[in-house]
Amino acid sequence: MASRFARPIAVSVVLIALVAIGAISVMAEEPAVPVAAAASFSGARAMAHLEAIVAIGPRVSGSEGMRQQREMVVDHFRAAGATVTPQRFQIRDRKSGQGVAMENIVIGWHPDRQERILLGAHYDTRPFPDRDRDDPRGTFVGANDGASGVALLMELAGAMPGLEGPVGVDFVLFDGEEYVFGPRDPYFLGSTHFARQYAAGRKAGETTWSYRAGLVLDMVADADLAIFQESKSVSWPETRPVVDEVWDVARRMGVRQFIPRPGYEVEDDHVPLRNLGKIPTADIIDFNYPAWHTTRDTAAACSGESLEAVGSVVLQWLREQR
């Protein structure tokens, strides 16, 4: 997930537990959106994508695993009809001094539409499971923290060619979100590069299209899913409407994994997108994940049902953009 400096926002642990087991309701009872509205998003297929990514193993920036993953997802999105554009850049490893090749992947749908939506996810894995008390230098495959957002977008691709309305969509897979070996290493390398390039293009008049809004999808497959509103996304005046729209869709669809109040303040890819790129971007994240940054972050801790809950809401939100 992100820089992972997260603060709980006055939410009772007991209340969270009650919500998670369904002991209390956090949404008013209203007629749900017909199931057909989300029929084209399959949690089972999304979970299969997640498992295929995890089977590659660690996918640290600049590694062979990252190369294999990149080849897999590029082939997938091109086969689905997207325009796929690499955004290459290089960083210098702070420890070794060696250059590390990085590559964001921009996946475009309906490129003729000038007003656009950005859906972002990081596709690198942390070098080590540093929060694992038993094996902090073990193998980290990042099933939820890395693969879940990518898998969701892979499944969402099937619905994009038929997306009606005036708004185009770009999926962006960010590299180097957590290429972090020590406390001084910077996070969000890919999203920071993307945001700066977008801002520079807009300022120079070279970029004629613009982003209406964005969502970052991170850690969205937890088998015990509860997505509170991320505090920064709520507090920024230009992103609060995005949060309100998404959670309203979830309410109308009866997707109760979306909890309509702030839960955590999280540093994630939405921060440079908003602060540097001036793109109103909200973070969709379940930060209450015990396997975070441990060797236990495997496919066994994830759920296709959770991916479908998030993917169906995102798809319906896209369909309602006018």
N, C-alpha and C positions, 0 to 999 in steps of 0.2 A: 504494500500500500504506500502511503506517502511518507513524508518526513517523519511521520508518526509521532509528532509532538501533539498529543491529544489531551484535552482537558474535559472531564465530565461536566455537564452543565446542569447542576442542581436537579438531578434525576435520581429518585430513590431506587436503590438496588432491588428492594422488595417489589416496587411497582414494576420495574422492568421484568422481573421474574413472573409476576402475575400476568402481564401482557403477553409474555412469550408462551405461557401455557394456556392462554385463552381464558384465564379465570375472570378477567374483567374485559370490558369492551372499551376501546378508545375512539370509536367512530359511531356516529349516529346511524341508526338503521334506516337505510334508504334503498330503493330499488337499484340493483346493480346494472352496470352496462351489460348487454347481452354477451354471452360467452363467445359468440361468433366474432366479436370485435377483436379478440386476441387469438383467434384460431390458427393464424399463420405462424405463431411463435410456438415452437415445441421445446419444452424443457428437456425432454429426453434427447433430442438432437443436440441441444446446447451442451448437455452433460457429456455426450459422446465427443464433442469437440474438446471440452476441458480435459477429458481423459487422454485424448490423443496428444494434446500439448504436454501434459504432465509426463507422458511416456517418454518424451524426449529427454527428460531429466532437467537439471539446472539450466537456466537460460540467461546467464549473466551477460551483460553488454560486452561485445567483442569476442564472445566465446563461440565454439563450434555448435553448442546447443542453441544459441541465439540464431546462428546462421540457418540451422535446420528449421527452426520455428518460422523464421522470416520467409523461407522458401515455401513452407506449408501454407502460411496465411496469404501470401501473395497469390499463389496458385488458386486458392479457394475464392478469393474476392474477384479475381479476374474471370474465373469460370462463372461467377454469379452475375457478371455484366458490369462490374465497376471499372472506373478509371483509376489505376493504381500508380501513384507517383512517389518515388523515394525522396526523402529529404535528408541528405547526408551531411554530417558534420564530424568534427574530431575534437576530442578533449585530451588533456594530458593527465595521465594518472599521477595523483599527488604523491604517491609512495615511490613508484619506480621511475617516474619521469618520462615513461614511454607514452607514445601516442596511442589512443584507443579510438577506433572507428565506431561511430554511432550512426544510427539511421532511423529516423521517424518514417512511418508509412502513412501516406495520405490516400484515403480510399474515397473517391468521389462518386456521387450519384446525382444525376440530372445537372450536369455542369453548366447548362444554359441558364439556370435560375440564379439570379444575382443576389437575392437574399437567401441566407443559408443558416443551417443549424450544424453545430459541431458536437459530435459524440466522441469522447476521448477515453482511452484506457492505456495504462502502461503495460508493456509486454516483456519487460526485463524482470529477472528475479534478483533478489538480494544475494550477495555473494555467500553469506553464511547465515545460519539460523541463530543469530546472536542472543536471542532471548531464551534459548533452550538451555535450561540449567544442567541437563545431563550431557548434551552434545552440542555446544555452541559453535563448533567448527565442523559440524556434520553436513550431510547432503540436504539442501533446501530446494524443493521442487515447486514451491509457490502455487499450489492448486487454487486457493482462494485469492491470495495476494499476488496477482499477476495473471494467472490463466483465466480467472472467472470473467473479467471484463472483456478479454479477447474472445472467449467462447461465446459470450452473449452477442457480441457484434457479428461473429461469424454466422450465428443463427439468424440474426436480424437481417442479414444481407438478402435473404430470400424474398423479403417483403419490400425491399427498396425500389426495384425497377417499377413496380406498380404504384408507388406512392404518389397520390394526387395532390394538387394544390400548387401554390406559387413558390414554395420553399424547397430549396435543394438541401442535401445533407452530405456532410463529410464525416467519415469515421477517421480518426487519427490515432494510430498506435505510437505511443511515446517510448523512446529508448531512454535509458539512463535515469529512470525515475528514482531508483535507489542503488546507484553504483557507489555504494558507501562501505568503506573498510574501517573508518575511524570517525570520531566525533566531529572532526572539522571538515569532513568531506561534504560537498554540497549535494542537495537533492534536486530533483526536477530538471535534469539537464535537457531532456528532450522537449518538454513543454515550454521551458524557458527559451530555448532556441526557436521553437515554432512561434511563440508569442512575439518575440523580437522581430522575426522575419515578417510576420503578418503586419505588425505595427509599422515597420519601415516601408513596406509596400504600400500601405494605406497613405502614409505621410507623403511619399513620393508620387502618389497618384498612379502607381503601377498596378495596384490591385483594385479592380473596378467593383468586385463583389464584396459583400460584408456579412459578418455573422450576427444574426439576430440574437442568438442565445447559444449556450452550450451546456452539456452535462458531462461530468467525469464519472465513469463507472468503475468502482474499485471495491474489491471484497464483497461481491454480491451473490455468492453461492453458499454461504454458511448454511449448513443443514438446519440450524436453529436461528433463522433469519429474523431480525428486527431492525428496520432501517429508520432511525430517528433523523430529523432534519439537522444537517450540519450547521453549526452556529454561525460561521462566517457567511455561509450562503444565505442565511436568514437575515443577518445584520446589514449586509451590503444592500443599499436601496435599489440598485439596478438588478440584483440577482434574486431578491425576495419574490418578485412576481413569477420567476421561473420555478422556484420552490413551491409557491402556492398552486401553480398550474399542475405540476407533477403530482403533488399530494392530493389535489382535488380529483384528478383522474383516478388515482388509486382508491379514493373514497367512493367514487361513483361505481367503480368496478368491484368494490368489495374486497380489495386486496389489503388485508389487514396487517401484512408485514411492514407496511409503511405507517410509521407512528407520527401523527401530525403535531409534533412539538420538538424543540431542540434537544439534542442528547449529548453531543460532543462538539468541541472545536478542533478541527483537524487541519494540519498543513498538508496539502495535496496538490495535484497538478492544476486544480482550479485556481490556485493563488496566482501563479504567473500568467495564466490565461486572462484572468480578470485584471490584475495590476499592471502587467506589461502590454498585453494585447488588447486591453479594454473590451474584452468579450464577456458579457454577463454569463458567468458559468457557475453552476451549482454542482456540489459534490454529492453523489449518490453512493453511500458507503455504510456498511454495518461494521462499526469499529469494535463492537463487543464480541470479539472472536478469540477465544482462549488459545487457539493454535497459532496465533499471529507470531511470525518470525521464529517459529520452531520447526523441528523435523516432523511435527504432527500435522502440518499444513499440507495434507494430501487429499486426493480425490475422495477418500473415505469420510472426510469431514465436510464434504460438499453435497449439494442436492440439486437434482434437475428441477424439482418443484420450486426451489428458491430462485433458480435462474429464470424459470417461467414467470414467476411472480413479478420480477423486475422487468424482464424483457417484454411482457405483455403490456405493462404500464407505459414503458418507454415508447413502444410501438403505437399505442393509442394516443399518447401525447403528440407524437409526430403527425399522426393522421388528423389531429385537430388544429394543426398550425394553419392559420389563414392570413 
